[in-house]
Amino acid sequence: MFKNYIKTAYRSLYKNKGFTAINILGLALGLATCLLIVFYVVDELSYDRYNTKASRIFRVNEDLKLGENNVQYAVAMPPLAKTLKAEYPYVEDATRIKAAGTTHVKKGSINIVENKVGFVDANIFNVFTLPMIDGDPKTALLEPNTVVITESTAKKYFNTVNAVGKAIVFNDKENFKVTGVVKDLPKQSHFNFDFFVSLESFPDSRSNEWLRSDFSTYVLLKDAKDSKKLTASFPAFLQKFSGAQMQSELGMSIAQFEKSGSHFKLYLTALTDIHLTSNLTGELSANSSSQYIYIFSAIAVFILLIACVNFMNLSTARSSNRAREVGVRKVMGSSRKDLIFQFLAESIMITLVATVIAITAAAMLLPAFNQLSGKEIVLTVDTLKWMMPSLLAIVLIIGSLAGSYPAFFLSAFQPIDVLKGKLATGFKGGGLRSFLVVFQFFVSILLIIGTLVIYNQLNFIQTKNLGYNRNQVLVVKNLGELNQQAKVFKQELTELPGIKEATMTGFLPTNGWRNTRIYFKDTNFDQKKSLFPQSWEVDADYIPTMDMKIVKGRNFSNEMITDSTAVIINEAAAKFLGFADPINKSIYQSKGGERKGSTPNIRECRIIGVVKDFHFNSLREKIEPIVLTYGQNNGALAIRVSTSNITGLMAQIKDKWNSLSPGVQIDYSFMDQDFDASYRSEQRIGTIFVIFTSLAIIIACLGLFGLAAYAAEQRTKEIGIRKVLGADVSVIVAMLSKDFIKLVCIAIITASPLAWYVMNKWLQDFAYRVTIHWWVIAAAGVGALLIAFVTISFQSVKAALANPVDSLKNE
């Protein structure tokens, strides 16, 4: 019997090849797209879960509010980890990590730039799952000048994983002994180091400062539930260990500090939440956002729904044409149960074929999707373990739902009514189909408006005046390798034709290297009059090279010795300080250490200029106060070029570099590329939105195409009569199109307010953003109407041009 169902289903589907192809193609597209999005979401949700103790690991963060300034840090104080372990019995262990930044590692006669170097405590292997394949994790990092490397790094530098006992040279001068080799970290990790250097090599790691924060600190609890208990204990903990230093440096207790409206707090973030929920100052890597998980999940659900709606729509539409078949079958002795199984078999067969095509397509498109999304997703046995049962369930659910109308509705008709033609047919009689068409275009319009808004915002970011000129600025990132020769390198470059200006500093608007300091408006150290800005050390060439504008006062000068204690502030800082004219006013900085009686140990800084506000954070954030101090910082060299022969100029710059630092590779980029990289996630989201929106529209149009063909087929004789009576093609096209266009208009009216609300909420994440103008909604609506009309017109024109004799001669 089952074989007969399959055979009959195949014959029926083959007979209606057009509808079958549309059904399979639409459903396969929807399922393939949904699968790709599911792969992305699963990858995002899997971050840090490779750790076997992940559920019990928490990172300790800081929340500092000083007056009106509030900053949250992903780093904490040097002695915090060992103190937490000593103080609380439910803290099983605690460990620290500190990123080393750009480091050069010697291989033979050359130095290779490495950015995945981290200082770590020796007990890191007790907390995180870092399987060691050579060496002893208990002793590997106990001594200074020791390092554990990953498997791929061992092969890269020593051509073997058995690298224990070998030496690695950092920055052309520091020798470290390899004491262990661990497996490569999964990509789904919020830190991804290739070199784990013993923190015993880092003198500041033994500091007992409780008012300084520079170590990512993690606690491993004996029970995850103890996290609430630990969080509740933090106020008393800080009072006990940092209170004395605060009294010494600020002249007040923590209670007085908090009474003034400021606060200094510690709080926990679960390890598995870091990647999607944390975006604090001092993160070990750029994290993602749970917002994108929600957006992509919604898109996946919507696209799958559109595909399923398509399938159901076409199945119900075609079923009306099979009413007489049902009548004949019932007269010939078929039971209702047989008819139900027959219709369900056809539906499930289509779904199964579409699913197989979808899996194949998703696997083939995965490399391109990885490149687009910046992922490295691979299909593994574990992936198949959850994917195959899920897809099987989808096949059964979608197939059963799509086949339920013909299976249960048509099979219930009395044969005599069906054969007499009493079953209502035609598009107008399909209330369910009309609702489903509205739903499809409702979702499509949501996606169209979302895509337009995202691209408008991205264009706004690309074209906004940032307060500096990022174009034609070359940044040499590893200037520190030149040591004392850095100034010579800068001087020699400024003499080259094609170079206008050059500035030597590691603090650039696009590089993410940040530093904050506390300044006070007066010597009373009143927090309400405190400023907690970015504090950047720059030279006299910084503002001209960045093409920034001085709006008051002057720039630093190499000729004025007094500029060593001078500062330049931005407009945001001037507004915050409330000076009518800030020029020649002073702000004060605590130098730390013991107070001399009631006199704080302070440094006076005289304001000599105000620079026009410039963006140095994401446009998601408002421009914050910044203080530029005068000094020498060889973190990087920014060079403004003025030549079209960039290749020739770069060759000269490399020659100068090699003459001063042979064997060390120059590491450089262009500032506009660095700026674009900081918005890469938004650009990827925009591109993905366009692709998925296009797919949703294609799937919706496939369904509309099929329904238009069905409507034209149902009214073939009506069209023939109208043509005989003199109706021209335009009248017939309008007649066949108006019902569908009405449904699309309903979708536009209902979808537009929701799309405006959702995208307006998304834009709230940007401090600087576009406005959603009426024409965006109008453009999406007109676009949807045109797409729908073109889709419908193809079938309508075909029907209108048909010879009426062919449609009437059968009567």
N, C-alpha and C positions, 0 to 999 in steps of 0.2 A: 504493500500500500504506500509506504513512504517513498519507494522508488517511483511510483506512479505520480505522486505529488511533485516530485522534483522534475520529472520528465514533462509533465503538463505545464509546470511553472516556466520551464525553459522555453517551451514552444510559445507560450503567451508573451513572454518577454521578447523573444526573437521577432515575433510578429509585429510588435510595436517598438522597433529598433530606435526610433527617434526619442520617444519618451524614456526608454530604458537608458540610452546614452546620456541624456540630460540628467536623469536621476543619479546615475553612477558618478558622472563627472562632478556634479555639484556636491554630492555627499563626500566624495573622495577629497576634493579640495578643502572642504570644511574640516574633515577629520585630520588631514595632513597638517593643516595650519594649527589646529588645536594641539596636535601631538608636539609640534615644534615649540609652542608656547609652554606646554606642560614640561618639556625637557628644561626649558629656561627657568621656570618657576622652581622645579625640583632642585636644580643646580643652586639657585639662590638660597633656598631653604636649607641646603645641606652644609652650609659653611660651618666649619669648626666641629662638626658632629663626628669627624673621624676620631676625635679624642675619646677614649673609652670612659673617661671620667668627666665628660663634657657637662653633664647635668649638675655637677657639684663645683664647677669652676666659675668664679666671678671676678670681674675686674673692678678695682677700686678707683673711682673717679673723684675729682674735686669740683666743688662749686664755690666760687669766690665772688662775693658782692662787696664792692667798696664804693660807698656813696651811691652814685647813679650807674656805676659800671658793674656789669655782671658777666663773668666768663666762666665757662665750664671746661675742665681739663680731663683728658684721657690719661694723664700722668699724675703721679703722686710723689710724696717726699721720700728721700733716700732711705731713712731707717724704718719706713712703715712696714715693709714685709716681715722683717725679722721680729719687730715688736708685736705685730698682730699674732704671729705664731706663738710668741712667748706668753702673751697675755690671755689668750682665749683657748681653752682646751678643745673646743669644737672646730678650731682651725687646724686641719690636718697638716697643711703645708702652705707656704707662700713664696712666690718667686717674682723676679723682676726681669724686664727686658728694656733695653735702650738701643734704638736704631743708631748706627754709626755714621750713616750718610754715605756719600761717595767716597770710596776707598780704592786705592790702586794695589793690585796684587801682581807680584813679579812672576813671570813665567819665562824662563830662559833669560834673554836680554831685554825683553819688553815688559811694560807694565800694562795690565788690563784693567779697565775701569769696571768696578763691581759696586752695585748699589744695594745688594742684598746681604749686608753685613750687620750683625746685631751683637751687642754685649748682653750676656745673660748670666744669671746665677747658676751655680753648679747643680742646684736641685731642680732645674727646669725639667729634667727627665722624670721626676717624681710627679709632676703636675700634668704636663702635656705628653701625648703619645707620640714619641719620636723614636721609632724602633732603630736600635743601633746594630749595625751589621759587622762592625769591627771596633773593638775597644770596650771599655767598661764604663757604663753610664754613671756608676756610683762615684767614680774617681776622676772621670775625664776632665772636668773643668774646675777642680779644686785648687790648682796652682795657677799663678799668673802666667801670662804669655803662652797659654794653651788655647787650642781651637778645635772645635768639632765641625766637620764639613759634611755636605750631603753627598750622596752616591754619585750624582752627575758631576759635581764639582771635583770629586776625587779623580774621576775619569778624565775630566777636562785638564787638570793640572799634572796628574801623575800617571795617567793611562791605566789605572787600576783602582779597585775599591779598597785594596789592602794598603792604605796610606798612613796607618798609625806609625808614628816615629819619624815621619818626614817633616820637612820644615816649609813654612809659608812665610814669605816676606811681604809685609804690608807697608805701603807708602815708601818703598825703596829704602827702609831703614829699620823697621821693627820685625824681628824674627819670632815666629810663633810655631810651637810644636803641635803637630796634628795628633790628638789623643783619641779621636773617635770618628767614625763615619756612620751617618744615619741615612735611612731611606729618604728619598726626595719627598718634601712635604706635598700634600695634595694642593691643587690649585684653590680648593674651597677652604682657604684659611685666611684669617684677617691679618696674619703676618706670614711672610714667606721668605725666610732667610736661607742663603746658601752657606753662610759662615756663622757659627755660633762661638763668639769669643768670650773667654772667661771674664766676668766682671771684676775679678781680682786684679785684672790688668788695668782697671780704670780707677784711679785714686779717689775720685769723687764718689764712688759707689759706697765708700765707707764713711761718708759724711753723716753728721748727726744733726743736720739742719732740718727743722720742722716747718720752715716757712719758704722752702724752695721745692719746686716740683719738676722732675724731669725723668722719672722712671715709670714705665707701664708696670703696674703692680697687680698680681693675680693671687687670689686665695683659693685653696682647695678645701672645701668644708667636708666634715665627716658625714653630714646630712644636709641636703640642699635646703631643707626647711629652716636651717639655722641662719639663713641669709637675713631673715627679718630680725632675728635676735641680734645679729652683728650690726646691722644698720641702726638699730635702736641704741646700741652702745656707743656709737661714734661720737656724739657730743661730749660725753664724759671722758672718752678716750683722748680727744683733742685737748680738752681742758688739762688733762694730766700731763700730756707730752709736749704740746706746743704752746701752752699758756705762758710759760716762763720766757720763751724767746719772743713772743708777741709783746709782752710787758717790756722787755729789754729794748726791742727795736722800735716799737710804736708808742711806748709809754702808756699802755692801757691793757687791761685784762680782756679776755675773750668776752666776758659779760658786758663790759663797757663798749667793746667793739660792736656787739650785736645790738646793744641799746641804742646806738647811734643810727641804726637802720642797715648796717652792713652785716655780712655773715661769712663764715668760713666752714664749709660742710664737706663731709665725705659721703658717698653713696655707691651702691653696687650696680653693675650691669652684668647680667648673665652672659657667659661666653657665647652661647648660641644666638644671642640677640644683638651682638656687636655689629655684625655685618649689615643688618637691615635697619637698625634703630639708632645707631650711634654716629654722630658727626661732630665730635668735640675737637677742641684744640689739642694737638699732639697725638692724633691717631697714627698707628703704625702703617696704615695704608688707607687709600681712598675707599670708603665704604659705599654701599648701595643704599637704596631706600625701600622700605616696605610699601611705599606708595606705588612704585612701579610693579610690585607683585600684584597689588590689587587691580591696577590698570590692566596689566597683561592677562590676569585671570579673568577679568570681566570680558576682555576682548575674545579670549578663547571660548568662554561660555556663549557669548553673543554669536560668534561665527559658527559654532557648532549648532546653536539654535536655528540660525538662518538656514544652514544646510539641512537640518532635520525638518524645518518648516517647509522648505522647498520639496523635500522628498514626500512629506505628508500631503502637501498641496497637490502635487502632480498625481500622486496615487489616488486621492479622492476624486480629482477631476476626471482621470481616466476611468475610474470605477463606474461612473455614470454610463459610459458607453458600453459597459459590460452587463448592464441590467438584463438585457434580453438573454445574454449567455447564462446568467444566473437562472432566469426563468426556464430556459430549455433544459438546463442541468437538473433542476428540481423536478420537471415533468418526467425526465428520463430516469428518475429514481435517486438522484444524489440527496443525501441528508444534509441538514444544516451544518453538522459537525464536519462533514467532508469539505463543504464549501469554505468553512472557517479555516481549516488546515491548509486548503489550497491557496487562499489569498495570503495567509501568513507565510507560507513557504515561498511564494514569489517575493514578498517584501523582504524576508530575511535573506534570501538569495542575493538580491540587489545589494543589501547592506553588507553582506559578507564580501562580495566582489569589490565594493567600494573601499572596504576596510583594508583588504589586501593591497589594493592600489595605493591607498593612503600611507600604509607602512613603508612600502617601497619608495614612494615619493619623499617621505620624511627622511628616510635613511640617505637618499641621494642628495637631498637639499641641505642636510645637516652641516657639511663643511662650509657652504655658502652662508648659512645662518650663523655659524660660529664666527665667521669673519665679520659679519654685519653686527652681531651683538657683543663682540669682544670676548666670547666664551671659548672654552676648549671642551665642549661636551662630547662624550663618546658613548656609543651604545655598548653596554656590557651585559654579562649574564644576569647581574642583579637588576639591571634596567628591564630586561625581558621578563623577569620574574613577576614584577608588578604590572608591566605593561600588557602582557598577553591576557591575563584574566580580566583586566579592566576593559580591554577592547572586545573581548568575548561578551562581556556584560552589555557593552554599548551596542554590539550587533543585535543581541536578543531584545534589548529595550527599544532601540530605534526601529528595528524591523517589526516588532510587535505593535508599536504605536502607529507606525505608518500604515500597517496592514489592518489595523483594527476597524477603520471605517468600512471598507468593503467587506471585511470578514464578518462583522457583527450587524452592520446596518443593512447591506444589500441581501445578505443571506436570510434576513427575516421577512422579505417581501413575499407576498402570495404570487405564485406563477401567473395566474390569470390577469392580475393587475399589471404585471410587468409586460406581458406579451401584448396586452391591449394598449400599451404606451402610456399608462397613467402615471408612471414615475416622472416626476419633474426633472427636467434637464435644463442646461443653460447656465451661463456664468452668474446671472442675477440670483439664481436660486441657491448659490453657494455662500451662505453667510459666514461659515467657518473659513472658507478659502479667502474671502474678503478680509477678514480679521488677520489672517496669517500674512497676506500681502502687505497690509498696513504695518504689521510687526516687523517684517523684513526691512522695509524702507525706513521705519522708525529707527532701527539699529544702524542702518547704513548712514542716515543723516547725522546721527550722534557721532559716528566715526568721522564723517566728512568735516563737520564743524570742529571736532577735536583736532584733526590734522591741520586745518587752516589756522587755528589759534596757536598750536605748537610752532608751526613754521613762522608765523608772524612774530612770536616771541624770540625765536632763534635769530631771525633777521634783525630784530631790535637789538639783540645782544651783539651781533656782528657789526652793526653800524653805529652804535651809541658812542658818543664822545666820552672817552674814559678819563679824560684829564691828563693823559699822556699819549704819546704817539708810539705805538708798538711796531709800526712798519719799518722795515729796513734796519732793524736792530739785531746785531749778532751778539749772542751771549756765550762767552767761554766759561764753562761751569767749573772746571777743575783748576782754577788759577792758583789755589793754595799749593799745588805741586811745585810751583816756581819759587816758593818761599821768598827770600829777600830779592830775588830777580823779578818779582811781579811788577814792581814800579818801572823797572827797566823795560819790560815787555810792553807795558802800557805806553811808555814814552816813545818807543820805537814804532809802535803801531800808529800813533797819532801823526807821525811824520810821513806815513804812506799816503800817496794820492788815492782818493776814493774814500777816505775816512774823515768824517767831520768832527766827531767828538768821541770820547771814551771815558767811562767812569768805573772805578774799582770799588765794588761792594757786593756782598752776598744778598743784600736786601733789595729785591726787585719786585715790581707789582705782580709778576706772573709766576714766580718760582716757589711760592709757598713757604719760604723760610721766614719765620716770624719770631718776634721777641717783644715781650711786654714788660713795662716797668711802671712803678707807681710814682706819680708826681703830685705835689700838693700846691695849692694856690698861695699858701702862706706857711710860716714856720710852726704853726700850731698843730700841724698834722691832723686837721679836721677832715674826717672822711667825707663829709658832705661837700667839701670843697676839693676833693681829691680827683685826680685824673688817672685813668688806668689804660693808657694808650699803647699802640704799637710804638716801639722805640727803635729806629733804624740808624745805624752808623753809616754815614755817606761822606763823600769828598765834595770838593767845590765844583766838580764837573758833573755831578749827578743830575741836577735840575736841567741844565742845558741839554745833556745827552738824552734824557727822557722827554724832552720838549714840554716840560711843565711850565706853568706860569706863576710868577711871584706877583701877588695882588697887593701886598703891603710890605714895606721894608726892603731888604736886600737878600742876596744869596751869600753863602759862605765865601770867604776869600782866603787864598793861600798866603796873602801878605799880612793878614791880621792875626797876631798871636792870641788876642783875646777871644777869638772864635772857638778856641778849644773848650770853652765853657758856654758857648752860645748854642741856641737851638732854633730851628725853623719849625713852625707848627702848621697844620692844615686848617682850613676854614671851620671844619667840624670841631677841632680842638679849641679854636678861638671862640666859637659860639658857646661851647660848653663852659669855658672859663669865665665868660661874661665880661671880658675887658672891652671897654669902648674902643680903645686903641691899644692892642697888645704889644706894639713895638717898644722895646726897651723895658718892658715889664719882666718880672722874674717868676719862675716857678721853681719848686724845690723837690729834691729827690733824697730819700733816705739812703744813706750809705751802709746801713746795718751796723752791727757791733754794739758795744755798750754805750749808753747815754752818759754824758758828763753832767751829773746832777740832773737839773731839769732841762738841760740843753741837748737837743737831739743831734746826732751825728748826720749832718745834711750836706748836700751839694747844691749850690745855687746855680741856676741855668737862666741866662738872659735871652729873651726872645728877640731875634733880629729880623725875622721875616715871617710872612704868612704865604704859604703856597696854596694855589687853587686846589680844591678837593679833587682827588683822583681815586679811581677804583683799584683796590689791591686785594679785595676779596671777591667772591662770587657776587653776581648781581642779585642773588637771593638775599644778600645782606646789605644793610645800609652802610654808607661810608662812615667809618669809625674815626675817632681822633687819632692823630699820628704825630709823633715828635721825631724830627730828624736831628741827629747829633753829628757834630763834625769830628771825623777821625778816619783812620785807615783800616779798611776791612778788605781782605783779599779773598773773600768767598767766591767772587766771580768778577768777570770783566764784561761790561756791556759796551758795545761799539756801534755807533750810528754810522752807517755807510751811505755813500752817495755816488754809486756807480752802477752801471748796467752789467758790467763784467764781474759778476760775483764770483765766478769760477776762478778767474785770474787773481782776484783779490784774496780769495781763500787760500790759494797756493802760496801767496806771499806771507799770509798770516801763519800758515803751517810751517813755513821755512823759518820764520822768526822763533816760533815755539820750539822747533827741533834744535835750533842752535843754542837755546837756553836750557832745554830739558830733553836731551836725547834719550830715547828709549821709553818715554812716557807719551802715550797717545793723548792728543788734544780732544777734549770732550766739549762739544758746542751744539747750539741749536739757535733757531731764530725766534725772537720774542713773539711774533704773531702765531707761530706754530705752538708755542707754549701756552698762549692764551686759548687757542682753539682746543688744545688738549684738555684744558680745565672744564670745557663744556662738551666733552666728547660723549658723555652719557646722554645729555639732552639731544645732541645731534643724532645719536643712535636711536633714541626713542622716537625722534621725528621721522627718521627713515623707516623704522619698523612700523610706525603708525601708517605711513603712506602705503606700504606694501600690504599690511593687513586690511586697511580700509579698501584698497583696490580689490583684494580677494573677496571681501564681504560684498562689494558691489557686483562683482562678476557672478558670485553665487546667487545673489538676489535676482540679477538679470537673467540668469539661466532659468530660474523658476518662472519669472515673468514671461520669458520667451515661450516656455512650454505652455503656460496658461493662455497666452495670446493665441498660440496655435490651436489650443483646445477650443477657445471661444470662437475662433474663425471657423473651425471645423463644425461646431454646433450650429452655426448660422449660415452655413454654405448656401442653402436653398433660399434663405431670406436675402442674401447678398445677390444671388442670381436674379430674383424677382425685382429687386430694387434697380439693378442694372438694366434689365429689360424695360422698366418704366422710366429710365432716363437718368438715374443717379450717376454722377461722375465719381472719379476715384477719390477725390478729397472728401466728399460727403461720406463715403463708405469708411474711409480711414478714420475720420472723426467719430463716426458711429461706433466703430470697434475699439477706439482708443479711450473714449471719454470715461468709461467705467473704471478703467485702470488709473487714469490720470486723477480722478476724484480720490481714489484710495491713496495715491502718492501725496496728494495735497493734504489729506487728513494726517498722514505720517509726518509731514513737514510741520504742520500746526502743533501737533502733540510733542514732537521731538525737540523743537527749537528751544522752548523754555528750559527743559531739562539739560540740554547740551550747554546752554549759556550758564546755568547754575554750576554744573560740574566743572567746566573749564575755568570759570571765574574762581572757584575754590582752588584749582590747580595753580592759577596765577598768583594766588595769595602767598605762595612760597617765595615769590620774587619781590624784593623790596623795590625793584625797578622793573616795570612791566608795561605791556601794551594794554590798551582798552579794547574790549570786544565790541566792535562797531556793528551797527545794524546790517551793513553791507556784507559782513562775514556770514551772518545767518541767511541773508538774501542769496548770496552766491552759492551757498550749500543747497538751498532749496531749488534755485534755478538749475543748478547742476544735476540734482537728483531728477527733476522733471525732464530735462533734456535726455539724460541717460535712459529713463523709463520710456520716453516717447520714441527714441530711436529704436529701442529694443522691441516695443510693440509695433512700430510702424513697419518693421521688416515683414512681419506676418500679415499685418493689415493690408499693406500695399500688394503683397503677393495674392491675398484673397480677393482684393478689389480688382486686380488685373486678370483674374481667371475668367475663362470663357463661360458665360452664364448657361450656355447650352449643355455644358458638361455636368453642371450641378442640377439642371432641371429635367434632363432626359430620363432619369431613373424614376420619376414620379409616374 
